[in-house]
């Protein structure tokens, strides 16, 4: 894992071992969204519940409330500091320490601001004046909460971490999440990440990555967490 991280810029995908932290977070997501989901049998599994389609395309208010509630929840904070997450980062670090920016993300159907263009994580806060953010170079563990396939996952560019830190432009509703469009990406080096619930990949802060750029109408949400140590 460490060799892949250093040579390619990211690890292979792997399963994170939790006790009840992930289940508790999944339950919170379902409770927060259930009134917006298609009619369903309440006795189906939790895994099925958090993969249900929305009745309609969620509006901006719903999206903002969901992000605020989950990102400020005890359930998320307990998962971020769980033994399973710490053990995962030990695959690449001898003594992993948490970085203070870790974020729950929801790719909501037909919401363009949930689609991120090519960027490097280090480039998203390099203009920050907060000394706790700059020059720390944390790795990112991209954790799937309810699975991701080739239509709604992320793409990583092999070996891109060996290049430079690009200038990033500001995207309304997102932040500094876009490198200059003139920078060409070698399509032969793009890797699509496909994962099941509780699976993850760890990538370097200079590794170029983006959301799979499909705006196809799809009422299934995709839930992930960017966890940094």
N, C-alpha and C positions, 0 to 999 in steps of 0.2 A: 504494500500500500504506500509506504513512504517513498519507495523508488519510483512508483508511478506518479506520485504527487510531484516529485522533484524533476522527473524527466519529461512527463507529458503535461504537467500542470494540473492534473486531477487524478483521483483514485478511481478504481473500478467501483461499481455500485455494491452496497453491502447492507445487511439488515442491522438496525440498531435495536438492542435489547432493552426493553423497558419493563418496569413492574406494572404500575397502573397509570403512569403519567400520560401516556398517549391516549388511552381509553377515556380518561377523565377529560382531556381536551376535546376529543371527538364528541363526547356527550355534550359539552358546552356548545360546540359549533352546531350540533343538531338542535338543541333547545333554542338557540338564537335564530335559526333559519327555518324551523319546521313549519311555521305558519305560511311560509312562502313556497313550500314544496308541493309537488303534485300530490293528490290524494293517495294515501298508502295505508297499508296494514301496520298499525303501531307495534306489532309483534315481530316484524322482520328484524334481521340482525342490524347492529349498529353500523357495520361496514356497508350494508346496503342503504341505510338511511342517509349517510353522508355523501352517497353517490347519486341520490335521487335528483331528478330534473327539477328546475324551478317551473312554477306555473307560468310566470311571465318574466320578462327581462327585468332584473332588479334595478331600481333607480339609484341615483347618487346618494341619497340620504340613507338608504338601506346599506349600501357599501361602506359609507363612512362610519355608521353605527357599528357594523360588524367588525371593522378593523379596530375601532376604538375599544370595543368590549373585549375582544380576544387579546389584543396586545397589552391590555392593562389587567388581565386576569391572573389570579393565583395559579390557575391550571397551567398557563403558559410558562410562568416564571419557575414553577416546580419542574417542568419538563426541561427547561434550559439548563438547570443546575443538577439534573438527574445523573445518577451513576452511569446510565447507558450512554449519555452524551459525553461525559468525561472520558469513559473508556474508548469511545469512538475516536476522539481527538488524540488519544495516546497511540493510535495507529501511525501518526505522523509527528507528534510532539512528545518529548520526554516528560515535560511538566506543563501541560496545557493550563492556561489561565483565561478566564472569560473576558471577552471584549464587550463593551457596554451596548453595542448596537446589534441586536438580534431581533428579527421582525417576522411576525406572522403575515402571510400574503394569501390573498384570495383571488384567483383568476375567475372573475365573474363573467358569465356569457355576454358577449357583445359590448363589454366595457373596454374601450380602447386604452384607457390609462393603466390597465393591468397588463398590457403588452409592452415589455421593455426591449429597447433596441440594443445593439452591440455596445457593451461597456465593460469596464473592469471595476471590481468592487473598490479598489484603492482609489480610483478616479472619482468615486461618488462623494467622497468627503475630503479630498486633498485641499480644498479651499477653506475647510473648517478652521476656525480659530481655537477650537477646543483641543488642548494639548493631549487629552486622553484619546483622541481620534487619529491624529496625524502621526506618521512614521511608526506605527505599531505593526503594520502588515499582518493582520489576522487572517487565518484561513477561514473559509466559509463551508459549513456543512449544510447542504441543501437537502432538507428532510421532507419526504412526502407524507402527508397525513391521510390521503385517500387515493393514492395511486396517480400515475401520470403516464400517458402514452405519447406517440409521435405527433399527435395533433395538439396537445396542450402542455407539453413539457418544456424543457430548456435545451439549448444547444451550447456546447463548449468547443473552443478551438484549440486543438492540440498544439503544444509547444509555444503558444502565444505568450505565456508568462516569461519567456526568455527575451522578449522584446522590450519596448519602452512603455512608460506610463503615458498614455495619450491624453491630449486635451479633451475634456468632456463638456458638452454643451448642456444647457438647462432645458428640461422638458417640463412643461406646465403640468402640475398634478403629480409629478414623480420626483423631480430633482435633477442632479447631474448624472443622467443615465443615457448618454449618447455620445459616442466618439464621432469625429468628423466623418461625413459620408464618403469623402474622397479616399479614406483608408480602405484598401481592398482586403477582403477576407478570402483566403484560399479555401474554396468549397470542399476540396479533397481532405481538409484537416478538420472539418466540422463533425462533431459527434453528437448524436441525439441521445438524450438520457431517458430511458424508460424504466420505471420503478413501480413496485407495489407499495401499499401502505406500510409505513415504518422503515422503508428502505431509503438510502441516502447516498450521496457522493460528496466528497470533500475536494474543493478546488482552491488554487493559489489566488491571492488577491490581485495578481496581474493577468490572470487568465481571462481572455475575452469570452463573453457569453451573452446570450439573449433569450427572451421567450421565443418559442416557436411562433412565427409571425402569422398565424392563421386567425382570421376574424370570422371564420365560418360560424354561423348560428349554431350554438351548441348549449343546451340548457343545463348541462352538467357542470357544477363548479369544480375547480381544482384548488386544493388547499395545501400549502407548503409553509415551511419556516426556514428562514435564512439564519443559521446559528453560527456565531463567530467566536473563536477562541484564539 
